[in-house]
């Protein structure tokens, strides 16, 4: 049975379904032919090789994530989906990602190098050094003909006129650029005049900036004894040089702003601090004056008079104390004398008694007396010599 013929639309839709089912997401390598950047933000271009041409579209949502714009003649790899446009019966590639041919391999090598250098600690945060507050001089490693150098010099002159700048010119892209950049860094370091070094260049494609991803540059930056500010490309570009540097700047102009403060602003701060110091000193001086004013100086003659009066008072008190002590001692002596007198044998003699003494010793018992012997008779007043006529024992 013969099938009914298909309409053009039906055939086109069938082909579209077939393409989606069999191809899905594809990668196509080719050379950019004509290209149009529409006001809507979409890009329309053709990809070609020696045998065919393919229309392609990069819609705004996809190209907004790209850091570069393709140009006619660029060799690219487009990743996307095939689409058949029914009204014209043509097919095209809806691009989701667009890369320069060979960039995939470069990125793979870049990630491998990044991992190896990170493992050595070249990107470690603890290696980062602070920039000098006010450098004596600035070193610049970049192309002598690039706009980056002019931007750096302009900003440095605006912020700190007359600051010495030492430039080490070098290639910043192409074969041998990495070796020249590394050598220029070592040259500024050996020169020894700069306190900080800016290394970098203006924006460009990934290939243009690639020298700053190469190992010689990264190692030279990490080994530099002087703090390094990396300013490679635009703010969205990040290189291995940025990771190894002490500070990353968004642009060369930004790098100049980071390394040098505004002299006028700094002078204003210094003037403000000086004014505050002067005010603080004035307040301290006034406090000392007020304290001195509150101190009343006394007449020295008055102090001498007061000292004399105090000495006289102390002398009188001392005399009274001595007299009182003497009187107390005298009374105590009289009391002791009275007690001794009451116990003295002389007191007994005062009552009419006498003491017979033989050789100075009192005779106590009449049995000790020998008739005819001589004795001394001690009286209350005076003494007498007597002779024993007889002795009578106590009965």
C-alpha positions in Angstrom: 0.0 0.0 0.0 1.5 3.4 -1.0 2.0 5.8 1.9 0.5 9.3 1.7 3.1 11.9 0.8 4.5 14.0 3.7 4.1 17.8 3.8 7.2 19.9 3.9 6.5 20.7 7.6 6.0 17.1 8.5 9.3 16.1 6.8 11.1 19.0 8.5 9.8 18.0 11.9 10.6 14.4 11.3 14.2 15.3 10.4 14.4 17.5 13.5 13.3 14.7 15.7 15.8 12.4 14.0 18.6 14.8 14.5 17.8 15.2 18.2 17.6 11.5 18.8 20.8 10.6 17.0 23.1 13.5 17.7 22.2 15.2 21.0 25.1 17.4 22.3 27.9 17.6 19.8 31.3 19.3 19.5 32.3 20.9 16.2 35.7 22.3 15.4 36.1 24.9 12.7 37.1 28.4 11.7 34.9 31.4 12.4 33.6 32.9 9.2 31.3 35.8 9.3 30.1 36.9 12.8 27.4 39.3 13.9 26.9 40.6 17.4 23.2 41.5 17.6 21.8 44.3 19.7 19.8 41.6 21.5 23.0 40.3 22.9 23.0 37.1 20.8 26.0 36.2 18.5 25.4 34.8 15.0 28.4 33.2 13.2 29.4 30.6 10.7 31.8 27.7 11.2 33.7 26.5 8.2 36.4 24.2 7.1 37.7 23.3 3.6 34.5 21.3 2.7 31.5 22.8 4.4 29.9 25.8 6.3 27.7 25.5 9.4 25.6 28.3 10.8 25.7 28.7 14.5 24.1 30.9 17.2 25.4 31.8 20.7 22.5 33.2 22.7 23.0 35.9 25.3 22.7 33.5 28.3 25.6 31.4 27.0 28.0 34.1 25.8 27.6 36.2 29.0 29.6 33.5 30.7 32.5 33.8 28.3 35.6 36.0 29.0 36.4 36.6 25.3 34.7 37.4 22.0 35.5 35.3 18.9 36.7 37.1 15.8 36.7 36.1 12.2 39.4 33.6 11.5 39.6 32.2 15.0 39.9 28.5 15.3 37.3 27.3 17.8 35.5 24.3 19.3 31.8 24.8 19.6 29.7 22.6 21.9 25.9 22.6 21.4 22.8 21.0 19.8 21.8 20.8 16.2 18.5 22.6 15.3 16.5 22.7 12.1 14.8 26.0 11.4 11.5 25.0 9.6 10.6 28.3 7.9 13.9 28.2 5.9 14.5 24.5 5.9 18.0 25.1 7.2 19.9 23.7 10.1 22.3 25.4 12.6 24.2 24.7 15.8 22.9 26.3 19.0 26.1 26.8 20.9 26.3 26.3 24.7 30.0 26.7 25.1 32.6 28.2 22.7 36.3 27.7 23.2 39.4 28.4 21.2 40.8 25.3 19.6 43.4 23.7 21.8 42.2 25.5 24.9 40.9 22.3 26.4 44.4 20.8 26.4 45.8 24.0 27.7 43.3 24.1 30.6 44.1 20.5 31.4 47.8 21.3 31.6 47.1 24.4 33.6 45.1 22.5 36.2 47.8 19.9 36.5 50.5 22.6 37.0 48.2 24.4 39.5 47.8 21.3 41.5 51.5 20.5 41.6 52.5 24.0 42.6 49.8 24.2 45.2 51.1 20.9 46.7 54.5 22.6 47.1 52.8 25.4 49.1 53.5 28.2 46.6 49.9 29.4 46.9 49.6 29.0 50.7 47.9 32.0 52.5 50.6 32.0 55.2 53.2 32.9 52.6 51.5 36.1 51.8 53.3 39.2 53.1 51.8 42.7 53.8 52.6 45.5 51.5 54.7 48.4 52.9 52.5 51.3 54.2 54.5 53.9 52.3 57.2 52.4 49.9 60.4 54.3 49.2 60.2 53.1 45.5 58.1 50.9 43.3 59.3 48.3 40.8 57.2 47.5 37.7 57.6 44.4 35.5 55.6 44.8 32.3 55.8 45.7 28.6 57.3 49.1 28.0 54.9 49.8 25.2 51.7 48.5 26.8 48.8 50.6 28.2 49.3 48.9 31.5 52.5 50.7 32.2 51.0 54.1 31.4 48.0 53.4 33.7 50.4 52.4 36.5 52.6 55.5 36.1 49.6 57.8 35.9 48.0 56.5 39.1 51.3 56.5 40.9 52.0 60.1 39.9 48.5 61.2 41.0 48.7 59.5 44.3 52.4 60.2 45.2 54.1 62.6 42.9 57.9 62.2 42.6 57.9 58.6 44.0 60.8 56.7 42.3 59.6 54.0 39.9 62.0 51.4 38.5 60.8 49.7 35.3 62.1 46.3 34.2 60.8 46.0 30.6 59.9 42.6 29.2 57.6 40.7 26.8 54.2 39.8 28.3 53.0 37.4 25.6 54.3 35.1 23.0 57.2 32.7 22.9 59.8 33.4 25.6 57.6 35.9 27.5 57.5 33.8 30.6 61.3 33.6 30.8 61.6 37.4 30.3 59.1 38.1 33.0 60.9 35.9 35.5 64.2 37.5 34.6 62.8 41.0 35.0 61.5 40.1 38.4 64.9 38.9 39.5 66.5 42.0 38.1 64.3 44.3 40.2 64.9 42.2 43.3 68.7 42.3 42.8 68.5 46.0 42.2 67.3 46.4 45.8 65.8 49.9 45.6 62.1 49.0 45.3 60.0 48.0 48.4 57.2 46.4 46.3 56.9 45.1 42.8 54.0 45.3 40.4 54.0 42.6 37.7 51.3 42.2 35.0 49.7 43.5 31.8 46.4 44.6 30.5 43.6 42.4 29.3 43.6 40.0 26.4 42.6 36.5 25.4 43.5 33.4 27.3 46.5 32.9 25.0 47.6 36.5 25.4 47.7 36.0 29.2 49.1 32.6 29.1 52.7 33.6 30.0 51.5 34.4 33.5 50.4 30.8 34.0 53.8 29.3 33.2 56.0 27.8 35.8 59.0 30.1 35.5 56.9 33.1 36.3 55.0 31.5 39.2 58.3 30.3 40.8 60.0 33.7 40.3 57.0 35.4 42.0 57.0 33.0 44.9 60.7 33.2 45.4 60.9 37.0 45.3 62.2 38.5 48.5 60.2 41.7 47.8 56.3 41.7 48.1 54.7 41.3 44.7 51.4 42.6 43.4 50.0 40.7 40.4 47.8 42.6 38.0 47.2 40.4 35.0 44.3 41.2 32.6 40.9 42.2 33.9 39.1 41.5 37.2 37.5 38.3 35.8 40.9 36.9 34.7 42.8 34.8 37.3 46.3 33.5 36.6 48.7 31.3 38.5 50.8 34.4 38.9 47.9 36.0 40.8 47.8 32.9 43.2 51.5 33.1 43.9 51.7 36.8 44.4 51.4 38.4 47.9 48.4 40.5 46.6 46.2 40.2 43.6 44.9 43.4 41.9 42.0 43.5 39.6 43.8 45.7 37.0 47.2 47.4 36.7 45.6 50.7 37.8 44.2 49.0 40.9 47.7 47.6 41.6 49.1 51.1 41.7 46.3 52.2 44.1 47.2 49.3 46.4 50.9 49.9 46.6 50.9 53.7 47.2 48.5 55.7 49.4 47.3 59.1 48.4 49.9 61.5 49.8 47.4 64.3 50.3 45.1 62.1 52.2 47.9 60.8 54.3 49.1 64.3 55.0 45.6 65.2 56.1 45.7 62.2 58.5 49.1 63.3 59.8 47.9 66.9 60.3 44.9 65.6 62.1 47.0 63.5 64.4 49.4 66.3 65.0 46.5 68.6 65.9 45.1 66.0 68.3 48.6 65.6 69.9 49.0 69.3 70.3 45.6 69.6 71.9 46.4 66.7 74.3 49.7 68.3 75.3 47.9 71.6 75.9 45.4 69.9 78.1 48.1 68.2 80.1 50.0 71.5 80.6 46.8 73.2 81.7 46.1 70.4 84.2 49.6 70.8 85.6 49.2 74.6 85.9 45.8 74.2 87.7 47.4 71.7 90.1 50.4 74.1 90.8 48.0 77.0 91.3 46.2 75.0 94.0 49.4 74.5 95.9 50.0 77.3 98.5 53.6 78.0 99.2 54.3 78.7 102.9 56.7 81.4 104.3 59.9 79.6 105.3 60.3 82.0 108.3 56.9 80.8 109.6 58.1 77.2 109.2 61.2 78.0 111.2 59.1 79.7 113.9 56.8 76.7 114.1 59.8 74.4 114.4 61.2 76.5 117.3 57.9 76.4 119.1 57.6 72.7 118.6 61.2 72.3 119.9 60.4 74.4 123.0 57.3 72.3 123.5 59.2 69.1 123.2 61.9 70.4 125.6 59.3 71.4 128.2 57.6 68.0 127.9 60.9 66.3 128.2 61.8 68.2 131.4 58.4 67.4 132.9 58.8 63.8 132.0 62.3 63.7 133.6 61.1 65.5 136.8 58.2 63.1 137.1 60.5 60.1 136.7 62.9 61.4 139.3 60.0 62.1 141.7 58.7 58.6 141.2 62.1 57.1 141.8 62.7 59.1 144.9 59.3 58.0 146.4 60.1 54.4 145.6 63.5 54.7 147.3 62.0 56.2 150.4 59.5 53.4 150.5 62.2 50.8 150.2 64.3 52.6 152.8 61.4 52.5 155.2 60.9 48.8 154.7 64.7 48.2 155.2 64.7 50.4 158.3 61.9 48.4 159.8 63.9 45.2 159.4 67.2 46.7 160.5 68.6 45.7 164.0 69.4 49.3 164.5 65.7 49.9 164.9 65.7 47.5 167.9 68.6 49.4 169.4 66.6 52.6 169.2 64.2 51.0 171.6 67.0 50.8 174.3 68.5 47.4 173.5 72.2 46.7 173.0 74.1 44.0 171.0 77.1 42.1 172.5 79.8 41.5 169.8 82.8 39.2 169.8 85.1 39.9 167.0 82.3 41.6 165.1 79.8 38.7 165.6 76.8 38.9 167.8 76.7 36.8 170.9 73.4 35.0 171.1 73.8 32.5 174.0 75.1 33.3 177.5 76.6 29.8 177.6 79.1 31.0 175.0 80.4 33.7 177.4 83.7 33.3 179.1 84.2 35.2 182.4 86.9 37.8 182.1 86.8 38.1 178.3 86.2 41.5 176.7 83.2 42.2 174.4 82.0 45.2 172.4 78.7 46.5 173.3 76.9 48.1 170.4 74.3 50.7 171.4 71.8 52.8 169.4 74.4 55.6 169.4 77.9 54.6 169.9 79.5 51.5 171.5 81.5 50.5 174.6 84.1 47.8 175.7 82.9 45.6 178.6 84.3 42.6 180.4 82.3 39.6 181.4 82.2 39.1 185.1 79.9 36.1 185.1 77.4 34.4 182.9 74.0 33.0 183.7 72.4 30.4 181.5 68.8 30.8 180.6 66.6 28.9 183.0 
